[in-house]
């Protein structure tokens, strides 16, 4: 519930698969940061803030990695399609 309210406050109005993805990622960041904070003895929870910053950066890096993997999969698919088409053309001598 809290995670959903945070996303609504941020202006998120996704109604597709992104609704689940964004809430899962934020839930993971929130819960791990809260657990980290329970053992943080640094002044003003500085280590927790650094931990949170790192988790947010990780989330953005993951999004970039997924996007790059999607492009790679598309390129491989096109390459395989072209190879298959060339093979079929050679076999059937078009």
N, CA, C and O atoms as a GROMACS GRO file, in nm:
protein
  376
    1UNK      N    1   0.082  -0.119   0.000
    1UNK     CA    2   0.000   0.000   0.000
    1UNK      C    3   0.088   0.127   0.000
    1UNK      O    4   0.064   0.220  -0.077
    2UNK      N    5   0.189   0.129   0.088
    2UNK     CA    6   0.277   0.245   0.095
    2UNK      C    7   0.349   0.267  -0.038
    2UNK      O    8   0.361   0.380  -0.085
    3UNK      N    9   0.397   0.159  -0.098
    3UNK     CA   10   0.470   0.169  -0.225
    3UNK      C   11   0.379   0.228  -0.333
    3UNK      O   12   0.422   0.313  -0.411
    4UNK      N   13   0.256   0.182  -0.338
    4UNK     CA   14   0.159   0.233  -0.436
    4UNK      C   15   0.135   0.382  -0.413
    4UNK      O   16   0.127   0.459  -0.509
    5UNK      N   17   0.122   0.423  -0.288
    5UNK     CA   18   0.100   0.565  -0.257
    5UNK      C   19   0.221   0.649  -0.297
    5UNK      O   20   0.205   0.762  -0.344
    6UNK      N   21   0.340   0.596  -0.278
    6UNK     CA   22   0.461   0.668  -0.318
    6UNK      C   23   0.460   0.691  -0.469
    6UNK      O   24   0.488   0.801  -0.516
    7UNK      N   25   0.427   0.586  -0.546
    7UNK     CA   26   0.424   0.600  -0.691
    7UNK      C   27   0.314   0.696  -0.736
    7UNK      O   28   0.335   0.774  -0.829
    8UNK      N   29   0.198   0.691  -0.671
    8UNK     CA   30   0.091   0.786  -0.707
    8UNK      C   31   0.135   0.929  -0.679
    8UNK      O   32   0.109   1.019  -0.759
    9UNK      N   33   0.202   0.951  -0.565
    9UNK     CA   34   0.252   1.085  -0.532
    9UNK      C   35   0.356   1.132  -0.633
    9UNK      O   36   0.369   1.252  -0.658
   10UNK      N   37   0.429   1.037  -0.690
   10UNK     CA   38   0.530   1.071  -0.791
   10UNK      C   39   0.469   1.093  -0.929
   10UNK      O   40   0.538   1.130  -1.024
   11UNK      N   41   0.338   1.069  -0.940
   11UNK     CA   42   0.270   1.093  -1.067
   11UNK      C   43   0.261   0.971  -1.157
   11UNK      O   44   0.225   0.984  -1.274
   12UNK      N   45   0.293   0.854  -1.104
   12UNK     CA   46   0.287   0.732  -1.185
   12UNK      C   47   0.142   0.691  -1.206
   12UNK      O   48   0.065   0.681  -1.110
   13UNK      N   49   0.105   0.668  -1.331
   13UNK     CA   50  -0.031   0.622  -1.361
   13UNK      C   51  -0.030   0.500  -1.453
   13UNK      O   52  -0.124   0.476  -1.528
   14UNK      N   53   0.078   0.423  -1.445
   14UNK     CA   54   0.092   0.304  -1.530
   14UNK      C   55  -0.020   0.205  -1.499
   14UNK      O   56  -0.062   0.189  -1.385
   15UNK      N   57  -0.068   0.140  -1.605
   15UNK     CA   58  -0.172   0.039  -1.587
   15UNK      C   59  -0.136  -0.090  -1.662
   15UNK      O   60  -0.219  -0.179  -1.676
   16UNK      N   61  -0.014  -0.098  -1.708
   16UNK     CA   62   0.033  -0.216  -1.780
   16UNK      C   63   0.132  -0.292  -1.692
   16UNK      O   64   0.129  -0.279  -1.570
   17UNK      N   65   0.218  -0.370  -1.752
   17UNK     CA   66   0.316  -0.448  -1.677
   17UNK      C   67   0.410  -0.359  -1.596
   17UNK      O   68   0.463  -0.402  -1.494
   18UNK      N   69   0.430  -0.236  -1.641
   18UNK     CA   70   0.516  -0.142  -1.568
   18UNK      C   71   0.464  -0.115  -1.427
   18UNK      O   72   0.542  -0.085  -1.337
   19UNK      N   73   0.332  -0.125  -1.408
   19UNK     CA   74   0.274  -0.105  -1.274
   19UNK      C   75   0.337  -0.204  -1.177
   19UNK      O   76   0.376  -0.167  -1.066
   20UNK      N   77   0.346  -0.328  -1.219
   20UNK     CA   78   0.403  -0.433  -1.133
   20UNK      C   79   0.554  -0.417  -1.117
   20UNK      O   80   0.609  -0.433  -1.008
   21UNK      N   81   0.621  -0.387  -1.226
   21UNK     CA   82   0.767  -0.375  -1.224
   21UNK      C   83   0.812  -0.261  -1.134
   21UNK      O   84   0.900  -0.279  -1.050
   22UNK      N   85   0.752  -0.144  -1.151
   22UNK     CA   86   0.794  -0.028  -1.072
   22UNK      C   87   0.769  -0.050  -0.923
   22UNK      O   88   0.851  -0.012  -0.839
   23UNK      N   89   0.658  -0.111  -0.890
   23UNK     CA   90   0.627  -0.134  -0.749
   23UNK      C   91   0.715  -0.243  -0.689
   23UNK      O   92   0.752  -0.235  -0.571
   24UNK      N   93   0.749  -0.342  -0.768
   24UNK     CA   94   0.839  -0.446  -0.719
   24UNK      C   95   0.978  -0.390  -0.692
   24UNK      O   96   1.038  -0.417  -0.589
   25UNK      N   97   1.028  -0.311  -0.786
   25UNK     CA   98   1.162  -0.252  -0.770
   25UNK      C   99   1.165  -0.158  -0.650
   25UNK      O  100   1.255  -0.166  -0.567
   26UNK      N  101   1.066  -0.069  -0.641
   26UNK     CA  102   1.063   0.024  -0.528
   26UNK      C  103   1.045  -0.049  -0.396
   26UNK      O  104   1.105  -0.012  -0.295
   27UNK      N  105   0.963  -0.153  -0.395
   27UNK     CA  106   0.944  -0.232  -0.274
   27UNK      C  107   1.074  -0.296  -0.228
   27UNK      O  108   1.103  -0.300  -0.108
   28UNK      N  109   1.151  -0.347  -0.322
   28UNK     CA  110   1.280  -0.406  -0.289
   28UNK      C  111   1.377  -0.303  -0.234
   28UNK      O  112   1.446  -0.329  -0.136
   29UNK      N  113   1.381  -0.187  -0.298
   29UNK     CA  114   1.470  -0.081  -0.251
   29UNK      C  115   1.427  -0.035  -0.111
   29UNK      O  116   1.511  -0.019  -0.022
   30UNK      N  117   1.299  -0.015  -0.093
   30UNK     CA  118   1.248   0.034   0.036
   30UNK      C  119   1.277  -0.066   0.148
   30UNK      O  120   1.329  -0.028   0.253
   31UNK      N  121   1.243  -0.192   0.125
   31UNK     CA  122   1.258  -0.290   0.232
   31UNK      C  123   1.405  -0.316   0.268
   31UNK      O  124   1.439  -0.327   0.385
   32UNK      N  125   1.492  -0.325   0.167
   32UNK     CA  126   1.634  -0.349   0.198
   32UNK      C  127   1.697  -0.228   0.267
   32UNK      O  128   1.782  -0.244   0.355
   33UNK      N  129   1.654  -0.109   0.228
   33UNK     CA  130   1.707   0.012   0.292
   33UNK      C  131   1.660   0.021   0.437
   33UNK      O  132   1.735   0.060   0.525
   34UNK      N  133   1.535  -0.014   0.459
   34UNK     CA  134   1.483  -0.012   0.596
   34UNK      C  135   1.557  -0.111   0.686
   34UNK      O  136   1.590  -0.080   0.800
   35UNK      N  137   1.583  -0.229   0.633
   35UNK     CA  138   1.658  -0.330   0.710
   35UNK      C  139   1.800  -0.281   0.736
   35UNK      O  140   1.852  -0.297   0.846
   36UNK      N  141   1.863  -0.223   0.635
   36UNK     CA  142   1.998  -0.169   0.651
   36UNK      C  143   2.000  -0.062   0.760
   36UNK      O  144   2.092  -0.057   0.842
   37UNK      N  145   1.898   0.022   0.759
   37UNK     CA  146   1.891   0.132   0.855
   37UNK      C  147   1.883   0.082   1.000
   37UNK      O  148   1.932   0.149   1.091
   38UNK      N  149   1.822  -0.033   1.020
   38UNK     CA  150   1.808  -0.087   1.155
   38UNK      C  151   1.943  -0.115   1.221
   38UNK      O  152   1.954  -0.114   1.344
   39UNK      N  153   2.044  -0.141   1.141
   39UNK     CA  154   2.177  -0.171   1.196
   39UNK      C  155   2.278  -0.059   1.174
   39UNK      O  156   2.395  -0.072   1.210
   40UNK      N  157   2.233   0.051   1.115
   40UNK     CA  158   2.322   0.164   1.085
   40UNK      C  159   2.348   0.247   1.210
   40UNK      O  160   2.254   0.296   1.273
   41UNK      N  161   2.474   0.261   1.245
   41UNK     CA  162   2.512   0.341   1.362
   41UNK      C  163   2.586   0.468   1.321
   41UNK      O  164   2.642   0.538   1.406
   42UNK      N  165   2.588   0.498   1.193
   42UNK     CA  166   2.659   0.617   1.147
   42UNK      C  167   2.579   0.743   1.183
   42UNK      O  168   2.457   0.737   1.199
   43UNK      N  169   2.649   0.857   1.197
   43UNK     CA  170   2.580   0.982   1.230
   43UNK      C  171   2.478   1.019   1.122
   43UNK      O  172   2.508   1.016   1.003
   44UNK      N  173   2.359   1.054   1.166
   44UNK     CA  174   2.250   1.094   1.075
   44UNK      C  175   2.220   0.990   0.968
   44UNK      O  176   2.170   1.023   0.860
   45UNK      N  177   2.250   0.866   0.998
   45UNK     CA  178   2.225   0.755   0.905
   45UNK      C  179   2.291   0.776   0.769
   45UNK      O  180   2.234   0.742   0.665
   46UNK      N  181   2.411   0.832   0.771
   46UNK     CA  182   2.482   0.859   0.645
   46UNK      C  183   2.503   0.733   0.562
   46UNK      O  184   2.488   0.734   0.440
   47UNK      N  185   2.537   0.623   0.629
   47UNK     CA  186   2.560   0.498   0.557
   47UNK      C  187   2.431   0.448   0.492
   47UNK      O  188   2.434   0.390   0.383
   48UNK      N  189   2.319   0.471   0.558
   48UNK     CA  190   2.190   0.430   0.501
   48UNK      C  191   2.159   0.513   0.377
   48UNK      O  192   2.112   0.459   0.276
   49UNK      N  193   2.185   0.643   0.382
   49UNK     CA  194   2.161   0.727   0.265
   49UNK      C  195   2.250   0.683   0.148
   49UNK      O  196   2.205   0.682   0.033
   50UNK      N  197   2.374   0.648   0.177
   50UNK     CA  198   2.464   0.599   0.072
   50UNK      C  199   2.413   0.466   0.016
   50UNK      O  200   2.417   0.443  -0.105
   51UNK      N  201   2.366   0.379   0.105
   51UNK     CA  202   2.310   0.251   0.063
   51UNK      C  203   2.190   0.274  -0.028
   51UNK      O  204   2.177   0.208  -0.132
   52UNK      N  205   2.102   0.366   0.010
   52UNK     CA  206   1.984   0.398  -0.071
   52UNK      C  207   2.026   0.451  -0.208
   52UNK      O  208   1.972   0.409  -0.310
   53UNK      N  209   2.121   0.543  -0.211
   53UNK     CA  210   2.170   0.596  -0.339
   53UNK      C  211   2.222   0.485  -0.430
   53UNK      O  212   2.194   0.483  -0.550
   54UNK      N  213   2.296   0.392  -0.371
   54UNK     CA  214   2.350   0.280  -0.450
   54UNK      C  215   2.238   0.192  -0.505
   54UNK      O  216   2.246   0.147  -0.619
   55UNK      N  217   2.134   0.167  -0.426
   55UNK     CA  218   2.023   0.082  -0.472
   55UNK      C  219   1.947   0.150  -0.586
   55UNK      O  220   1.905   0.084  -0.681
   56UNK      N  221   1.929   0.281  -0.577
   56UNK     CA  222   1.860   0.354  -0.684
   56UNK      C  223   1.945   0.349  -0.812
   56UNK      O  224   1.891   0.328  -0.920
   57UNK      N  225   2.076   0.368  -0.798
   57UNK     CA  226   2.165   0.358  -0.915
   57UNK      C  227   2.159   0.218  -0.975
   57UNK      O  228   2.157   0.203  -1.097
   58UNK      N  229   2.157   0.117  -0.889
   58UNK     CA  230   2.145  -0.021  -0.937
   58UNK      C  231   2.018  -0.041  -1.018
   58UNK      O  232   2.019  -0.108  -1.121
   59UNK      N  233   1.908   0.018  -0.971
   59UNK     CA  234   1.780   0.004  -1.040
   59UNK      C  235   1.787   0.067  -1.179
   59UNK      O  236   1.737   0.010  -1.276
   60UNK      N  237   1.848   0.184  -1.188
   60UNK     CA  238   1.862   0.249  -1.319
   60UNK      C  239   1.955   0.170  -1.410
   60UNK      O  240   1.929   0.157  -1.530
   61UNK      N  241   2.063   0.115  -1.353
   61UNK     CA  242   2.154   0.032  -1.432
   61UNK      C  243   2.082  -0.093  -1.481
   61UNK      O  244   2.104  -0.137  -1.594
   62UNK      N  245   1.996  -0.151  -1.397
   62UNK     CA  246   1.922  -0.270  -1.436
   62UNK      C  247   1.827  -0.238  -1.552
   62UNK      O  248   1.814  -0.317  -1.646
   63UNK      N  249   1.762  -0.122  -1.546
   63UNK     CA  250   1.672  -0.081  -1.654
   63UNK      C  251   1.751  -0.067  -1.784
   63UNK      O  252   1.705  -0.110  -1.890
   64UNK      N  253   1.870  -0.007  -1.775
   64UNK     CA  254   1.955   0.009  -1.894
   64UNK      C  255   1.998  -0.127  -1.947
   64UNK      O  256   1.998  -0.150  -2.068
   65UNK      N  257   2.034  -0.218  -1.857
   65UNK     CA  258   2.077  -0.352  -1.897
   65UNK      C  259   1.964  -0.427  -1.966
   65UNK      O  260   1.987  -0.495  -2.067
   66UNK      N  261   1.844  -0.416  -1.913
   66UNK     CA  262   1.728  -0.483  -1.974
   66UNK      C  263   1.702  -0.427  -2.113
   66UNK      O  264   1.674  -0.502  -2.206
   67UNK      N  265   1.712  -0.295  -2.127
   67UNK     CA  266   1.690  -0.232  -2.257
   67UNK      C  267   1.795  -0.280  -2.358
   67UNK      O  268   1.762  -0.311  -2.472
   68UNK      N  269   1.922  -0.286  -2.314
   68UNK     CA  270   2.029  -0.333  -2.403
   68UNK      C  271   2.009  -0.479  -2.439
   68UNK      O  272   2.034  -0.518  -2.553
   69UNK      N  273   1.965  -0.561  -2.344
   69UNK     CA  274   1.940  -0.702  -2.372
   69UNK      C  275   1.826  -0.718  -2.472
   69UNK      O  276   1.829  -0.807  -2.556
   70UNK      N  277   1.726  -0.631  -2.463
   70UNK     CA  278   1.615  -0.635  -2.558
   70UNK      C  279   1.665  -0.604  -2.698
   70UNK      O  280   1.628  -0.673  -2.794
   71UNK      N  281   1.748  -0.501  -2.712
   71UNK     CA  282   1.805  -0.467  -2.843
   71UNK      C  283   1.889  -0.582  -2.897
   71UNK      O  284   1.883  -0.612  -3.016
   72UNK      N  285   1.968  -0.644  -2.811
   72UNK     CA  286   2.051  -0.757  -2.853
   72UNK      C  287   1.964  -0.872  -2.900
   72UNK      O  288   1.992  -0.933  -3.004
   73UNK      N  289   1.859  -0.903  -2.826
   73UNK     CA  290   1.769  -1.013  -2.864
   73UNK      C  291   1.704  -0.984  -2.999
   73UNK      O  292   1.689  -1.074  -3.082
   74UNK      N  293   1.663  -0.860  -3.020
   74UNK     CA  294   1.603  -0.823  -3.148
   74UNK      C  295   1.704  -0.839  -3.262
   74UNK      O  296   1.671  -0.891  -3.368
   75UNK      N  297   1.827  -0.795  -3.240
   75UNK     CA  298   1.931  -0.806  -3.343
   75UNK      C  299   1.962  -0.952  -3.373
   75UNK      O  300   1.978  -0.989  -3.489
   76UNK      N  301   1.971  -1.034  -3.270
   76UNK     CA  302   1.997  -1.177  -3.290
   76UNK      C  303   1.881  -1.240  -3.367
   76UNK      O  304   1.903  -1.321  -3.457
   77UNK      N  305   1.760  -1.202  -3.331
   77UNK     CA  306   1.642  -1.255  -3.402
   77UNK      C  307   1.643  -1.219  -3.549
   77UNK      O  308   1.615  -1.304  -3.634
   78UNK      N  309   1.675  -1.095  -3.580
   78UNK     CA  310   1.683  -1.052  -3.720
   78UNK      C  311   1.793  -1.128  -3.792
   78UNK      O  312   1.774  -1.174  -3.904
   79UNK      N  313   1.908  -1.140  -3.727
   79UNK     CA  314   2.019  -1.214  -3.788
   79UNK      C  315   1.984  -1.358  -3.814
   79UNK      O  316   2.016  -1.412  -3.921
   80UNK      N  317   1.919  -1.422  -3.719
   80UNK     CA  318   1.879  -1.562  -3.737
   80UNK      C  319   1.775  -1.575  -3.848
   80UNK      O  320   1.776  -1.670  -3.926
   81UNK      N  321   1.683  -1.478  -3.852
   81UNK     CA  322   1.582  -1.479  -3.957
   81UNK      C  323   1.645  -1.467  -4.095
   81UNK      O  324   1.606  -1.538  -4.187
   82UNK      N  325   1.741  -1.378  -4.108
   82UNK     CA  326   1.811  -1.360  -4.236
   82UNK      C  327   1.889  -1.486  -4.273
   82UNK      O  328   1.891  -1.526  -4.390
   83UNK      N  329   1.953  -1.548  -4.174
   83UNK     CA  330   2.028  -1.671  -4.200
   83UNK      C  331   1.935  -1.782  -4.246
   83UNK      O  332   1.965  -1.855  -4.341
   84UNK      N  333   1.823  -1.795  -4.178
   84UNK     CA  334   1.725  -1.898  -4.215
   84UNK      C  335   1.669  -1.873  -4.354
   84UNK      O  336   1.652  -1.966  -4.433
   85UNK      N  337   1.641  -1.747  -4.383
   85UNK     CA  338   1.589  -1.714  -4.515
   85UNK      C  339   1.693  -1.747  -4.623
   85UNK      O  340   1.657  -1.800  -4.728
   86UNK      N  341   1.819  -1.716  -4.598
   86UNK     CA  342   1.925  -1.749  -4.693
   86UNK      C  343   1.938  -1.899  -4.712
   86UNK      O  344   1.958  -1.945  -4.824
   87UNK      N  345   1.927  -1.974  -4.604
   87UNK     CA  346   1.934  -2.120  -4.611
   87UNK      C  347   1.818  -2.176  -4.694
   87UNK      O  348   1.838  -2.260  -4.781
   88UNK      N  349   1.698  -2.129  -4.665
   88UNK     CA  350   1.580  -2.177  -4.738
   88UNK      C  351   1.592  -2.141  -4.886
   88UNK      O  352   1.562  -2.224  -4.972
   89UNK      N  353   1.635  -2.020  -4.917
   89UNK     CA  354   1.653  -1.980  -5.056
   89UNK      C  355   1.755  -2.068  -5.127
   89UNK      O  356   1.736  -2.104  -5.243
   90UNK      N  357   1.863  -2.102  -5.058
   90UNK     CA  358   1.967  -2.186  -5.119
   90UNK      C  359   1.914  -2.327  -5.142
   90UNK      O  360   1.939  -2.386  -5.247
   91UNK      N  361   1.842  -2.381  -5.044
   91UNK     CA  362   1.790  -2.517  -5.057
   91UNK      C  363   1.689  -2.526  -5.170
   91UNK      O  364   1.690  -2.621  -5.248
   92UNK      N  365   1.603  -2.426  -5.181
   92UNK     CA  366   1.498  -2.430  -5.282
   92UNK      C  367   1.534  -2.351  -5.407
   92UNK      O  368   1.451  -2.334  -5.496
   93UNK      N  369   1.658  -2.302  -5.415
   93UNK     CA  370   1.712  -2.231  -5.532
   93UNK      C  371   1.616  -2.128  -5.588
   93UNK      O  372   1.574  -2.138  -5.703
   94UNK      N  373   1.584  -2.033  -5.509
   94UNK     CA  374   1.494  -1.926  -5.556
   94UNK      C  375   1.569  -1.824  -5.634
   94UNK      O  376   1.510  -1.727  -5.681
   0.00000   0.00000   0.00000
